[in-house]
Each structure stands twice: as C-alpha cells, then as structure tokens.
Amino acid sequence: MSHYLRLPPRLDELELTATLGQREESLTALEYEILAQLIRYPEEPLSRDALKRAAGFDGDSVPDRKLDAWLNSLIQKMNLLWPLFPVVRFVMPDHYVYSEKAPPKKR
C-alpha cells in the first residue's frame, strides 16, 4: 500500500461520516466541521483558534483543553480510517495539521 493517500477522506455532511476506501467513521457535527477545515488546507498547520472558529465558536468560548479532547477523538477515528500514519496530528506550539504524506522516517 502506498505511503501517500490517493484522495482525502470523503466527507458526507448529511450523514456526518468520513469514508476512505471501504472504511467509514461516524463523526460528531464538531468533528465534521474541524476535519472539513483541516482538509481544506492540507499540510498547513491550523491554530486552535482557527479550528474553534471553523466549529462555530469564538476563540474564548471554548477552552483549549476541550478542543484538544475533540481533536483527540477525531484523531482516533482518522487513525482507524488510515492506520499507516497519523493524518491529523498536533504540531507544536498550538496547531493541528492534516497531512496526506507519511512523516519522514527517523534515522
């Protein structure tokens, strides 16, 4: 199997699902909005505030820990869809990124 995704997960807004190949995961409305925003900007780290806005919140209305809990759930679901490498991951200092490329191998 290739180390690169051929296509991003297919998102279904009505069913709130993400599908990749034959695998499908149900998403919450918040997970859907956050994942849709991440997929719009592949390989580009997005700040917590940008993801909060994508989910319909202003920066101060949701604590970072709450957003991190939502992202942790989303990351777990994405890992089930694409187990070869994390396609959604945390990037220091306070960003998340959607990646269609495998991370470089450590030497």
ABEGO torsion letter per residue (X at the ends): XBABBABBBBBBAAAGBBBBEABBBBBBAAAAAAAAAAAABBGBBBBAAAAAAAAGBBAAABBAAAAAAAAAAAAAAAAAABAABBABBBBOAABBBBBABBBBBBX
